[in-house]
Amino acid sequence: ERCPDGVLGERGPIYKFPDSSRECRPCHENCTRGCLGPLLRDCLGDTLPVSRKTPTLIAVMVVGGLFLSCCIVLL
C-alpha cells in the first residue's frame, strides 16, 4: 500500500512513507521528493539546504547587536 505524496500543507507539500506496520508516517520536514524513512538521510532526491530557523536567528542577532550598541553608548 502506498502513502499520499506531496499533499499540500501549511508550509508546502507533505510527504509520507509506510512504516513496518503499513501506517503512513511523515517524512523529515526538509524532504522535497518523498522518503523511505523518517530521517533526513532517508529523503529521496534533494533536501532543503537552508534551515527554516535561519531568518529567526539572524533577526535575534540583529536585535541583540542593537541592544548591545545602545548599552555601550549609554555608558
PDB file of N, CA, C, O and CB in Angstrom:
ATOM      1  N   GLU A   1       0.843  -1.185   0.000  1.00  0.00           N
ATOM      2  CA  GLU A   1       0.000   0.000   0.000  1.00  0.00           C
ATOM      3  C   GLU A   1       0.883   1.240   0.000  1.00  0.00           C
ATOM      4  O   GLU A   1       1.930   1.267   0.647  1.00  0.00           O
ATOM      5  CB  GLU A   1      -0.956   0.002   1.219  1.00  0.00           C
ATOM      6  N   ARG A   2       0.454   2.262  -0.728  1.00  0.00           N
ATOM      7  CA  ARG A   2       1.229   3.497  -0.835  1.00  0.00           C
ATOM      8  C   ARG A   2       0.644   4.602   0.039  1.00  0.00           C
ATOM      9  O   ARG A   2      -0.543   4.607   0.365  1.00  0.00           O
ATOM     10  CB  ARG A   2       1.289   3.959  -2.290  1.00  0.00           C
ATOM     11  N   CYS A   3       1.508   5.526   0.400  1.00  0.00           N
ATOM     12  CA  CYS A   3       1.079   6.702   1.152  1.00  0.00           C
ATOM     13  C   CYS A   3       0.966   7.879   0.189  1.00  0.00           C
ATOM     14  O   CYS A   3       1.648   7.904  -0.836  1.00  0.00           O
ATOM     15  CB  CYS A   3       2.071   7.023   2.316  1.00  0.00           C
ATOM     16  N   PRO A   4       0.105   8.862   0.507  1.00  0.00           N
ATOM     17  CA  PRO A   4      -0.015  10.030  -0.365  1.00  0.00           C
ATOM     18  C   PRO A   4       1.289  10.825  -0.392  1.00  0.00           C
ATOM     19  O   PRO A   4       1.944  10.992   0.637  1.00  0.00           O
ATOM     20  CB  PRO A   4      -1.174  10.929   0.097  1.00  0.00           C
ATOM     21  N   ASP A   5       1.655  11.305  -1.560  1.00  0.00           N
ATOM     22  CA  ASP A   5       2.880  12.094  -1.724  1.00  0.00           C
ATOM     23  C   ASP A   5       2.546  13.518  -2.127  1.00  0.00           C
ATOM     24  O   ASP A   5       1.710  13.746  -3.001  1.00  0.00           O
ATOM     25  CB  ASP A   5       3.804  11.453  -2.770  1.00  0.00           C
ATOM     26  N   GLY A   6       3.198  14.471  -1.490  1.00  0.00           N
ATOM     27  CA  GLY A   6       3.073  15.858  -1.898  1.00  0.00           C
ATOM     28  C   GLY A   6       1.741  16.507  -1.600  1.00  0.00           C
ATOM     29  O   GLY A   6       1.324  17.410  -2.326  1.00  0.00           O
ATOM     30  N   VAL A   7       1.059  16.072  -0.552  1.00  0.00           N
ATOM     31  CA  VAL A   7      -0.196  16.709  -0.157  1.00  0.00           C
ATOM     32  C   VAL A   7       0.134  18.098   0.372  1.00  0.00           C
ATOM     33  O   VAL A   7       1.016  18.245   1.217  1.00  0.00           O
ATOM     34  CB  VAL A   7      -0.964  15.856   0.920  1.00  0.00           C
ATOM     35  N   LEU A   8      -0.561  19.112  -0.114  1.00  0.00           N
ATOM     36  CA  LEU A   8      -0.249  20.484   0.255  1.00  0.00           C
ATOM     37  C   LEU A   8      -0.628  20.762   1.703  1.00  0.00           C
ATOM     38  O   LEU A   8      -1.778  20.578   2.104  1.00  0.00           O
ATOM     39  CB  LEU A   8      -0.964  21.458  -0.672  1.00  0.00           C
ATOM     40  N   GLY A   9       0.367  21.212   2.490  1.00  0.00           N
ATOM     41  CA  GLY A   9       0.152  21.579   3.886  1.00  0.00           C
ATOM     42  C   GLY A   9       0.404  23.061   4.072  1.00  0.00           C
ATOM     43  O   GLY A   9       0.546  23.787   3.088  1.00  0.00           O
ATOM     44  N   GLU A  10       0.464  23.529   5.313  1.00  0.00           N
ATOM     45  CA  GLU A  10       0.683  24.946   5.602  1.00  0.00           C
ATOM     46  C   GLU A  10       2.027  25.439   5.088  1.00  0.00           C
ATOM     47  O   GLU A  10       2.127  26.560   4.591  1.00  0.00           O
ATOM     48  CB  GLU A  10       0.588  25.192   7.090  1.00  0.00           C
ATOM     49  N   ARG A  11       3.056  24.614   5.203  1.00  0.00           N
ATOM     50  CA  ARG A  11       4.414  25.021   4.825  1.00  0.00           C
ATOM     51  C   ARG A  11       4.876  24.399   3.517  1.00  0.00           C
ATOM     52  O   ARG A  11       6.077  24.365   3.246  1.00  0.00           O
ATOM     53  CB  ARG A  11       5.384  24.655   5.920  1.00  0.00           C
ATOM     54  N   GLY A  12       3.968  23.915   2.716  1.00  0.00           N
ATOM     55  CA  GLY A  12       4.330  23.298   1.450  1.00  0.00           C
ATOM     56  C   GLY A  12       3.908  21.841   1.417  1.00  0.00           C
ATOM     57  O   GLY A  12       3.152  21.392   2.279  1.00  0.00           O
ATOM     58  N   PRO A  13       4.395  21.092   0.418  1.00  0.00           N
ATOM     59  CA  PRO A  13       3.987  19.690   0.280  1.00  0.00           C
ATOM     60  C   PRO A  13       4.450  18.824   1.446  1.00  0.00           C
ATOM     61  O   PRO A  13       5.541  19.017   1.982  1.00  0.00           O
ATOM     62  CB  PRO A  13       4.526  19.122  -1.014  1.00  0.00           C
ATOM     63  N   ILE A  14       3.607  17.868   1.831  1.00  0.00           N
ATOM     64  CA  ILE A  14       3.932  16.927   2.901  1.00  0.00           C
ATOM     65  C   ILE A  14       4.070  15.544   2.279  1.00  0.00           C
ATOM     66  O   ILE A  14       3.188  15.083   1.556  1.00  0.00           O
ATOM     67  CB  ILE A  14       2.838  16.936   4.030  1.00  0.00           C
ATOM     68  N   TYR A  15       5.183  14.894   2.570  1.00  0.00           N
ATOM     69  CA  TYR A  15       5.434  13.550   2.050  1.00  0.00           C
ATOM     70  C   TYR A  15       5.387  12.558   3.201  1.00  0.00           C
ATOM     71  O   TYR A  15       5.759  12.881   4.329  1.00  0.00           O
ATOM     72  CB  TYR A  15       6.802  13.477   1.315  1.00  0.00           C
ATOM     73  N   LYS A  16       4.926  11.347   2.907  1.00  0.00           N
ATOM     74  CA  LYS A  16       4.821  10.307   3.930  1.00  0.00           C
ATOM     75  C   LYS A  16       5.378   8.998   3.400  1.00  0.00           C
ATOM     76  O   LYS A  16       5.493   8.801   2.190  1.00  0.00           O
ATOM     77  CB  LYS A  16       3.359  10.124   4.381  1.00  0.00           C
ATOM     78  N   PHE A  17       5.724   8.099   4.326  1.00  0.00           N
ATOM     79  CA  PHE A  17       6.242   6.778   3.978  1.00  0.00           C
ATOM     80  C   PHE A  17       5.513   5.736   4.824  1.00  0.00           C
ATOM     81  O   PHE A  17       5.077   6.049   5.932  1.00  0.00           O
ATOM     82  CB  PHE A  17       7.794   6.699   4.198  1.00  0.00           C
ATOM     83  N   PRO A  18       5.372   4.514   4.332  1.00  0.00           N
ATOM     84  CA  PRO A  18       4.742   3.456   5.132  1.00  0.00           C
ATOM     85  C   PRO A  18       5.749   2.842   6.109  1.00  0.00           C
ATOM     86  O   PRO A  18       6.833   2.427   5.700  1.00  0.00           O
ATOM     87  CB  PRO A  18       4.154   2.360   4.213  1.00  0.00           C
ATOM     88  N   ASP A  19       5.396   2.782   7.391  1.00  0.00           N
ATOM     89  CA  ASP A  19       6.295   2.159   8.370  1.00  0.00           C
ATOM     90  C   ASP A  19       6.112   0.640   8.353  1.00  0.00           C
ATOM     91  O   ASP A  19       5.410   0.107   7.493  1.00  0.00           O
ATOM     92  CB  ASP A  19       6.032   2.722   9.797  1.00  0.00           C
ATOM     93  N   SER A  20       6.739  -0.050   9.295  1.00  0.00           N
ATOM     94  CA  SER A  20       6.703  -1.519   9.312  1.00  0.00           C
ATOM     95  C   SER A  20       5.291  -2.083   9.504  1.00  0.00           C
ATOM     96  O   SER A  20       5.013  -3.210   9.092  1.00  0.00           O
ATOM     97  CB  SER A  20       7.604  -2.038  10.414  1.00  0.00           C
ATOM     98  N   SER A  21       4.403  -1.306  10.127  1.00  0.00           N
ATOM     99  CA  SER A  21       3.019  -1.769  10.302  1.00  0.00           C
ATOM    100  C   SER A  21       2.093  -1.205   9.216  1.00  0.00           C
ATOM    101  O   SER A  21       0.870  -1.253   9.350  1.00  0.00           O
ATOM    102  CB  SER A  21       2.497  -1.365  11.693  1.00  0.00           C
ATOM    103  N   ARG A  22       2.685  -0.675   8.146  1.00  0.00           N
ATOM    104  CA  ARG A  22       1.974  -0.130   6.986  1.00  0.00           C
ATOM    105  C   ARG A  22       1.132   1.101   7.300  1.00  0.00           C
ATOM    106  O   ARG A  22       0.148   1.379   6.615  1.00  0.00           O
ATOM    107  CB  ARG A  22       1.093  -1.186   6.400  1.00  0.00           C
ATOM    108  N   GLU A  23       1.524   1.837   8.338  1.00  0.00           N
ATOM    109  CA  GLU A  23       0.875   3.106   8.641  1.00  0.00           C
ATOM    110  C   GLU A  23       1.710   4.218   8.027  1.00  0.00           C
ATOM    111  O   GLU A  23       2.939   4.157   8.045  1.00  0.00           O
ATOM    112  CB  GLU A  23       0.705   3.310  10.185  1.00  0.00           C
ATOM    113  N   CYS A  24       1.050   5.231   7.485  1.00  0.00           N
ATOM    114  CA  CYS A  24       1.764   6.344   6.858  1.00  0.00           C
ATOM    115  C   CYS A  24       2.308   7.286   7.928  1.00  0.00           C
ATOM    116  O   CYS A  24       1.574   7.765   8.792  1.00  0.00           O
ATOM    117  CB  CYS A  24       0.837   7.111   5.885  1.00  0.00           C
ATOM    118  N   ARG A  25       3.595   7.535   7.847  1.00  0.00           N
ATOM    119  CA  ARG A  25       4.285   8.437   8.777  1.00  0.00           C
ATOM    120  C   ARG A  25       4.908   9.575   7.977  1.00  0.00           C
ATOM    121  O   ARG A  25       5.283   9.373   6.822  1.00  0.00           O
ATOM    122  CB  ARG A  25       5.376   7.675   9.608  1.00  0.00           C
ATOM    123  N   PRO A  26       5.030  10.775   8.568  1.00  0.00           N
ATOM    124  CA  PRO A  26       5.606  11.899   7.822  1.00  0.00           C
ATOM    125  C   PRO A  26       7.112  11.753   7.615  1.00  0.00           C
ATOM    126  O   PRO A  26       7.833  11.246   8.475  1.00  0.00           O
ATOM    127  CB  PRO A  26       5.317  13.201   8.545  1.00  0.00           C
ATOM    128  N   CYS A  27       7.562  12.211   6.452  1.00  0.00           N
ATOM    129  CA  CYS A  27       8.998  12.269   6.169  1.00  0.00           C
ATOM    130  C   CYS A  27       9.605  13.430   6.958  1.00  0.00           C
ATOM    131  O   CYS A  27       8.879  14.234   7.543  1.00  0.00           O
ATOM    132  CB  CYS A  27       9.267  12.435   4.630  1.00  0.00           C
ATOM    133  N   HIS A  28      10.922  13.514   6.970  1.00  0.00           N
ATOM    134  CA  HIS A  28      11.620  14.652   7.570  1.00  0.00           C
ATOM    135  C   HIS A  28      11.129  15.929   6.890  1.00  0.00           C
ATOM    136  O   HIS A  28      10.848  15.914   5.692  1.00  0.00           O
ATOM    137  CB  HIS A  28      13.179  14.502   7.432  1.00  0.00           C
ATOM    138  N   GLU A  29      11.022  17.024   7.628  1.00  0.00           N
ATOM    139  CA  GLU A  29      10.449  18.260   7.077  1.00  0.00           C
ATOM    140  C   GLU A  29      11.249  18.837   5.911  1.00  0.00           C
ATOM    141  O   GLU A  29      10.701  19.616   5.131  1.00  0.00           O
ATOM    142  CB  GLU A  29      10.347  19.296   8.164  1.00  0.00           C
ATOM    143  N   ASN A  30      12.517  18.483   5.767  1.00  0.00           N
ATOM    144  CA  ASN A  30      13.321  19.009   4.666  1.00  0.00           C
ATOM    145  C   ASN A  30      13.303  18.124   3.426  1.00  0.00           C
ATOM    146  O   ASN A  30      13.964  18.450   2.440  1.00  0.00           O
ATOM    147  CB  ASN A  30      14.737  19.194   5.121  1.00  0.00           C
ATOM    148  N   CYS A  31      12.574  17.026   3.443  1.00  0.00           N
ATOM    149  CA  CYS A  31      12.467  16.175   2.248  1.00  0.00           C
ATOM    150  C   CYS A  31      11.573  16.875   1.222  1.00  0.00           C
ATOM    151  O   CYS A  31      10.491  17.354   1.560  1.00  0.00           O
ATOM    152  CB  CYS A  31      11.892  14.755   2.612  1.00  0.00           C
ATOM    153  N   THR A  32      12.027  16.932  -0.026  1.00  0.00           N
ATOM    154  CA  THR A  32      11.275  17.633  -1.065  1.00  0.00           C
ATOM    155  C   THR A  32      10.693  16.704  -2.120  1.00  0.00           C
ATOM    156  O   THR A  32       9.937  17.158  -2.979  1.00  0.00           O
ATOM    157  CB  THR A  32      12.156  18.644  -1.729  1.00  0.00           C
ATOM    158  N   ARG A  33      11.027  15.401  -2.083  1.00  0.00           N
ATOM    159  CA  ARG A  33      10.531  14.474  -3.105  1.00  0.00           C
ATOM    160  C   ARG A  33      10.120  13.123  -2.534  1.00  0.00           C
ATOM    161  O   ARG A  33      10.110  12.127  -3.256  1.00  0.00           O
ATOM    162  CB  ARG A  33      11.587  14.267  -4.163  1.00  0.00           C
ATOM    163  N   GLY A  34       9.785  13.075  -1.267  1.00  0.00           N
ATOM    164  CA  GLY A  34       9.411  11.810  -0.648  1.00  0.00           C
ATOM    165  C   GLY A  34      10.571  11.197   0.115  1.00  0.00           C
ATOM    166  O   GLY A  34      11.665  11.761   0.147  1.00  0.00           O
ATOM    167  N   CYS A  35      10.335  10.028   0.738  1.00  0.00           N
ATOM    168  CA  CYS A  35      11.373   9.414   1.557  1.00  0.00           C
ATOM    169  C   CYS A  35      11.111   7.930   1.745  1.00  0.00           C
ATOM    170  O   CYS A  35      10.058   7.406   1.379  1.00  0.00           O
ATOM    171  CB  CYS A  35      11.463  10.107   2.912  1.00  0.00           C
ATOM    172  N   LEU A  36      12.101   7.273   2.325  1.00  0.00           N
ATOM    173  CA  LEU A  36      11.993   5.854   2.659  1.00  0.00           C
ATOM    174  C   LEU A  36      11.900   5.643   4.166  1.00  0.00           C
ATOM    175  O   LEU A  36      11.667   4.523   4.621  1.00  0.00           O
ATOM    176  CB  LEU A  36      13.186   5.085   2.097  1.00  0.00           C
ATOM    177  N   GLY A  37      12.081   6.714   4.946  1.00  0.00           N
ATOM    178  CA  GLY A  37      12.049   6.647   6.398  1.00  0.00           C
ATOM    179  C   GLY A  37      11.963   8.039   6.994  1.00  0.00           C
ATOM    180  O   GLY A  37      11.864   9.016   6.250  1.00  0.00           O
ATOM    181  N   PRO A  38      11.998   8.161   8.329  1.00  0.00           N
ATOM    182  CA  PRO A  38      11.771   9.438   8.991  1.00  0.00           C
ATOM    183  C   PRO A  38      12.985  10.371   9.059  1.00  0.00           C
ATOM    184  O   PRO A  38      12.834  11.549   9.386  1.00  0.00           O
ATOM    185  CB  PRO A  38      11.296   9.180  10.358  1.00  0.00           C
ATOM    186  N   LEU A  39      14.164   9.872   8.761  1.00  0.00           N
ATOM    187  CA  LEU A  39      15.377  10.672   8.922  1.00  0.00           C
ATOM    188  C   LEU A  39      15.712  11.468   7.667  1.00  0.00           C
ATOM    189  O   LEU A  39      15.239  11.148   6.576  1.00  0.00           O
ATOM    190  CB  LEU A  39      16.544   9.777   9.286  1.00  0.00           C
ATOM    191  N   LEU A  40      16.533  12.511   7.826  1.00  0.00           N
ATOM    192  CA  LEU A  40      16.947  13.336   6.700  1.00  0.00           C
ATOM    193  C   LEU A  40      17.682  12.506   5.653  1.00  0.00           C
ATOM    194  O   LEU A  40      17.527  12.741   4.455  1.00  0.00           O
ATOM    195  CB  LEU A  40      17.835  14.483   7.180  1.00  0.00           C
ATOM    196  N   ARG A  41      18.472  11.546   6.091  1.00  0.00           N
ATOM    197  CA  ARG A  41      19.226  10.715   5.142  1.00  0.00           C
ATOM    198  C   ARG A  41      18.320   9.759   4.358  1.00  0.00           C
ATOM    199  O   ARG A  41      18.759   9.165   3.373  1.00  0.00           O
ATOM    200  CB  ARG A  41      20.294   9.914   5.887  1.00  0.00           C
ATOM    201  N   ASP A  42      17.058   9.605   4.786  1.00  0.00           N
ATOM    202  CA  ASP A  42      16.103   8.741   4.092  1.00  0.00           C
ATOM    203  C   ASP A  42      15.372   9.453   2.950  1.00  0.00           C
ATOM    204  O   ASP A  42      14.571   8.838   2.246  1.00  0.00           O
ATOM    205  CB  ASP A  42      15.092   8.205   5.079  1.00  0.00           C
ATOM    206  N   CYS A  43      15.649  10.750   2.767  1.00  0.00           N
ATOM    207  CA  CYS A  43      14.962  11.526   1.729  1.00  0.00           C
ATOM    208  C   CYS A  43      15.356  11.051   0.335  1.00  0.00           C
ATOM    209  O   CYS A  43      16.487  10.622   0.105  1.00  0.00           O
ATOM    210  CB  CYS A  43      15.276  13.019   1.881  1.00  0.00           C
ATOM    211  N   LEU A  44      14.408  11.136  -0.583  1.00  0.00           N
ATOM    212  CA  LEU A  44      14.667  10.848  -1.989  1.00  0.00           C
ATOM    213  C   LEU A  44      14.957  12.167  -2.699  1.00  0.00           C
ATOM    214  O   LEU A  44      14.250  13.149  -2.474  1.00  0.00           O
ATOM    215  CB  LEU A  44      13.458  10.101  -2.652  1.00  0.00           C
ATOM    216  N   GLY A  45      15.960  12.209  -3.535  1.00  0.00           N
ATOM    217  CA  GLY A  45      16.275  13.434  -4.265  1.00  0.00           C
ATOM    218  C   GLY A  45      16.925  14.458  -3.365  1.00  0.00           C
ATOM    219  O   GLY A  45      17.626  14.116  -2.413  1.00  0.00           O
ATOM    220  N   ASP A  46      16.683  15.722  -3.676  1.00  0.00           N
ATOM    221  CA  ASP A  46      17.312  16.829  -2.952  1.00  0.00           C
ATOM    222  C   ASP A  46      16.575  17.119  -1.651  1.00  0.00           C
ATOM    223  O   ASP A  46      15.401  16.788  -1.489  1.00  0.00           O
ATOM    224  CB  ASP A  46      17.351  18.088  -3.826  1.00  0.00           C
ATOM    225  N   THR A  47      17.305  17.752  -0.724  1.00  0.00           N
ATOM    226  CA  THR A  47      16.698  18.229   0.517  1.00  0.00           C
ATOM    227  C   THR A  47      16.817  19.740   0.546  1.00  0.00           C
ATOM    228  O   THR A  47      17.614  20.315  -0.194  1.00  0.00           O
ATOM    229  CB  THR A  47      17.373  17.586   1.773  1.00  0.00           C
ATOM    230  N   LEU A  48      16.038  20.383   1.388  1.00  0.00           N
ATOM    231  CA  LEU A  48      16.133  21.832   1.518  1.00  0.00           C
ATOM    232  C   LEU A  48      17.461  22.187   2.170  1.00  0.00           C
ATOM    233  O   LEU A  48      17.763  21.677   3.249  1.00  0.00           O
ATOM    234  CB  LEU A  48      14.946  22.399   2.340  1.00  0.00           C
ATOM    235  N   PRO A  49      18.265  23.048   1.547  1.00  0.00           N
ATOM    236  CA  PRO A  49      19.599  23.329   2.064  1.00  0.00           C
ATOM    237  C   PRO A  49      19.629  24.248   3.279  1.00  0.00           C
ATOM    238  O   PRO A  49      20.554  24.160   4.087  1.00  0.00           O
ATOM    239  CB  PRO A  49      20.419  23.927   0.991  1.00  0.00           C
ATOM    240  N   VAL A  50      18.657  25.115   3.428  1.00  0.00           N
ATOM    241  CA  VAL A  50      18.690  26.116   4.491  1.00  0.00           C
ATOM    242  C   VAL A  50      17.655  25.776   5.548  1.00  0.00           C
ATOM    243  O   VAL A  50      16.510  25.451   5.234  1.00  0.00           O
ATOM    244  CB  VAL A  50      18.442  27.530   3.926  1.00  0.00           C
ATOM    245  N   SER A  51      18.071  25.854   6.800  1.00  0.00           N
ATOM    246  CA  SER A  51      17.150  25.609   7.901  1.00  0.00           C
ATOM    247  C   SER A  51      16.100  26.709   7.948  1.00  0.00           C
ATOM    248  O   SER A  51      16.388  27.856   7.607  1.00  0.00           O
ATOM    249  CB  SER A  51      17.907  25.524   9.242  1.00  0.00           C
ATOM    250  N   ARG A  52      14.910  26.377   8.357  1.00  0.00           N
ATOM    251  CA  ARG A  52      13.844  27.371   8.470  1.00  0.00           C
ATOM    252  C   ARG A  52      14.063  28.289   9.664  1.00  0.00           C
ATOM    253  O   ARG A  52      13.384  29.306   9.799  1.00  0.00           O
ATOM    254  CB  ARG A  52      12.488  26.684   8.586  1.00  0.00           C
ATOM    255  N   LYS A  53      14.998  27.940  10.522  1.00  0.00           N
ATOM    256  CA  LYS A  53      15.280  28.756  11.696  1.00  0.00           C
ATOM    257  C   LYS A  53      16.289  29.856  11.392  1.00  0.00           C
ATOM    258  O   LYS A  53      16.501  30.731  12.231  1.00  0.00           O
ATOM    259  CB  LYS A  53      15.791  27.885  12.828  1.00  0.00           C
ATOM    260  N   THR A  54      16.920  29.840  10.217  1.00  0.00           N
ATOM    261  CA  THR A  54      17.954  30.813   9.883  1.00  0.00           C
ATOM    262  C   THR A  54      17.444  32.251   9.940  1.00  0.00           C
ATOM    263  O   THR A  54      18.109  33.077  10.564  1.00  0.00           O
ATOM    264  CB  THR A  54      18.505  30.522   8.507  1.00  0.00           C
ATOM    265  N   PRO A  55      16.298  32.613   9.327  1.00  0.00           N
ATOM    266  CA  PRO A  55      15.834  34.007   9.427  1.00  0.00           C
ATOM    267  C   PRO A  55      15.585  34.445  10.865  1.00  0.00           C
ATOM    268  O   PRO A  55      15.858  35.595  11.210  1.00  0.00           O
ATOM    269  CB  PRO A  55      14.561  34.188   8.622  1.00  0.00           C
ATOM    270  N   THR A  56      15.080  33.567  11.699  1.00  0.00           N
ATOM    271  CA  THR A  56      14.846  33.895  13.105  1.00  0.00           C
ATOM    272  C   THR A  56      16.163  34.161  13.811  1.00  0.00           C
ATOM    273  O   THR A  56      16.272  35.111  14.587  1.00  0.00           O
ATOM    274  CB  THR A  56      14.084  32.763  13.810  1.00  0.00           C
ATOM    275  N   LEU A  57      17.156  33.336  13.552  1.00  0.00           N
ATOM    276  CA  LEU A  57      18.467  33.508  14.165  1.00  0.00           C
ATOM    277  C   LEU A  57      19.084  34.840  13.760  1.00  0.00           C
ATOM    278  O   LEU A  57      19.659  35.533  14.599  1.00  0.00           O
ATOM    279  CB  LEU A  57      19.394  32.356  13.776  1.00  0.00           C
ATOM    280  N   ILE A  58      18.975  35.205  12.498  1.00  0.00           N
ATOM    281  CA  ILE A  58      19.524  36.476  12.018  1.00  0.00           C
ATOM    282  C   ILE A  58      18.813  37.643  12.699  1.00  0.00           C
ATOM    283  O   ILE A  58      19.466  38.599  13.116  1.00  0.00           O
ATOM    284  CB  ILE A  58      19.390  36.587  10.479  1.00  0.00           C
ATOM    285  N   ALA A  59      17.493  37.579  12.816  1.00  0.00           N
ATOM    286  CA  ALA A  59      16.731  38.651  13.463  1.00  0.00           C
ATOM    287  C   ALA A  59      17.130  38.803  14.925  1.00  0.00           C
ATOM    288  O   ALA A  59      17.273  39.925  15.410  1.00  0.00           O
ATOM    289  CB  ALA A  59      15.227  38.378  13.357  1.00  0.00           C
ATOM    290  N   VAL A  60      17.310  37.700  15.627  1.00  0.00           N
ATOM    291  CA  VAL A  60      17.722  37.746  17.036  1.00  0.00           C
ATOM    292  C   VAL A  60      19.110  38.367  17.160  1.00  0.00           C
ATOM    293  O   VAL A  60      19.359  39.152  18.074  1.00  0.00           O
ATOM    294  CB  VAL A  60      17.711  36.327  17.658  1.00  0.00           C
ATOM    295  N   MET A  61      20.005  38.024  16.255  1.00  0.00           N
ATOM    296  CA  MET A  61      21.361  38.580  16.302  1.00  0.00           C
ATOM    297  C   MET A  61      21.350  40.085  16.038  1.00  0.00           C
ATOM    298  O   MET A  61      22.092  40.825  16.684  1.00  0.00           O
ATOM    299  CB  MET A  61      22.265  37.874  15.279  1.00  0.00           C
ATOM    300  N   VAL A  62      20.524  40.550  15.101  1.00  0.00           N
ATOM    301  CA  VAL A  62      20.439  41.983  14.804  1.00  0.00           C
ATOM    302  C   VAL A  62      19.888  42.744  16.002  1.00  0.00           C
ATOM    303  O   VAL A  62      20.441  43.773  16.391  1.00  0.00           O
ATOM    304  CB  VAL A  62      19.558  42.232  13.564  1.00  0.00           C
ATOM    305  N   VAL A  63      18.810  42.252  16.586  1.00  0.00           N
ATOM    306  CA  VAL A  63      18.217  42.917  17.754  1.00  0.00           C
ATOM    307  C   VAL A  63      19.199  42.913  18.923  1.00  0.00           C
ATOM    308  O   VAL A  63      19.334  43.915  19.626  1.00  0.00           O
ATOM    309  CB  VAL A  63      16.894  42.225  18.165  1.00  0.00           C
ATOM    310  N   GLY A  64      19.879  41.800  19.131  1.00  0.00           N
ATOM    311  CA  GLY A  64      20.877  41.728  20.201  1.00  0.00           C
ATOM    312  C   GLY A  64      22.022  42.700  19.974  1.00  0.00           C
ATOM    313  O   GLY A  64      22.499  43.329  20.919  1.00  0.00           O
ATOM    314  N   GLY A  65      22.465  42.827  18.736  1.00  0.00           N
ATOM    315  CA  GLY A  65      23.535  43.773  18.407  1.00  0.00           C
ATOM    316  C   GLY A  65      23.111  45.208  18.651  1.00  0.00           C
ATOM    317  O   GLY A  65      23.890  46.007  19.169  1.00  0.00           O
ATOM    318  N   LEU A  66      21.879  45.542  18.282  1.00  0.00           N
ATOM    319  CA  LEU A  66      21.371  46.896  18.531  1.00  0.00           C
ATOM    320  C   LEU A  66      21.271  47.181  20.025  1.00  0.00           C
ATOM    321  O   LEU A  66      21.619  48.272  20.476  1.00  0.00           O
ATOM    322  CB  LEU A  66      20.000  47.085  17.869  1.00  0.00           C
ATOM    323  N   PHE A  67      20.799  46.212  20.784  1.00  0.00           N
ATOM    324  CA  PHE A  67      20.692  46.375  22.234  1.00  0.00           C
ATOM    325  C   PHE A  67      22.069  46.598  22.853  1.00  0.00           C
ATOM    326  O   PHE A  67      22.244  47.486  23.688  1.00  0.00           O
ATOM    327  CB  PHE A  67      20.017  45.145  22.868  1.00  0.00           C
ATOM    328  N   LEU A  68      23.034  45.796  22.444  1.00  0.00           N
ATOM    329  CA  LEU A  68      24.394  45.925  22.961  1.00  0.00           C
ATOM    330  C   LEU A  68      24.990  47.280  22.595  1.00  0.00           C
ATOM    331  O   LEU A  68      25.658  47.904  23.419  1.00  0.00           O
ATOM    332  CB  LEU A  68      25.281  44.796  22.425  1.00  0.00           C
ATOM    333  N   SER A  69      24.757  47.739  21.373  1.00  0.00           N
ATOM    334  CA  SER A  69      25.259  49.046  20.940  1.00  0.00           C
ATOM    335  C   SER A  69      24.659  50.167  21.781  1.00  0.00           C
ATOM    336  O   SER A  69      25.374  51.082  22.189  1.00  0.00           O
ATOM    337  CB  SER A  69      24.945  49.277  19.455  1.00  0.00           C
ATOM    338  N   CYS A  70      23.366  50.107  22.044  1.00  0.00           N
ATOM    339  CA  CYS A  70      22.706  51.130  22.869  1.00  0.00           C
ATOM    340  C   CYS A  70      23.264  51.130  24.288  1.00  0.00           C
ATOM    341  O   CYS A  70      23.456  52.194  24.876  1.00  0.00           O
ATOM    342  CB  CYS A  70      21.183  50.897  22.903  1.00  0.00           C
ATOM    343  N   CYS A  71      23.521  49.964  24.837  1.00  0.00           N
ATOM    344  CA  CYS A  71      24.081  49.872  26.189  1.00  0.00           C
ATOM    345  C   CYS A  71      25.464  50.505  26.244  1.00  0.00           C
ATOM    346  O   CYS A  71      25.786  51.202  27.206  1.00  0.00           O
ATOM    347  CB  CYS A  71      24.152  48.406  26.648  1.00  0.00           C
ATOM    348  N   ILE A  72      26.276  50.276  25.239  1.00  0.00           N
ATOM    349  CA  ILE A  72      27.633  50.835  25.211  1.00  0.00           C
ATOM    350  C   ILE A  72      27.577  52.351  25.079  1.00  0.00           C
ATOM    351  O   ILE A  72      28.354  53.049  25.730  1.00  0.00           O
ATOM    352  CB  ILE A  72      28.452  50.227  24.050  1.00  0.00           C
ATOM    353  N   VAL A  73      26.674  52.877  24.248  1.00  0.00           N
ATOM    354  CA  VAL A  73      26.546  54.323  24.054  1.00  0.00           C
ATOM    355  C   VAL A  73      26.077  54.987  25.339  1.00  0.00           C
ATOM    356  O   VAL A  73      26.544  56.078  25.666  1.00  0.00           O
ATOM    357  CB  VAL A  73      25.569  54.636  22.903  1.00  0.00           C
ATOM    358  N   LEU A  74      25.172  54.363  26.073  1.00  0.00           N
ATOM    359  CA  LEU A  74      24.639  54.957  27.295  1.00  0.00           C
ATOM    360  C   LEU A  74      25.642  54.941  28.444  1.00  0.00           C
ATOM    361  O   LEU A  74      25.505  55.716  29.391  1.00  0.00           O
ATOM    362  CB  LEU A  74      23.385  54.232  27.710  1.00  0.00           C
ATOM    363  N   LEU A  75      26.633  54.083  28.374  1.00  0.00           N
ATOM    364  CA  LEU A  75      27.643  54.048  29.428  1.00  0.00           C
ATOM    365  C   LEU A  75      28.601  55.149  29.170  1.00  0.00           C
ATOM    366  O   LEU A  75      29.554  55.329  29.928  1.00  0.00           O
ATOM    367  CB  LEU A  75      28.370  52.693  29.498  1.00  0.00           C
TER     368      LEU A  75
END
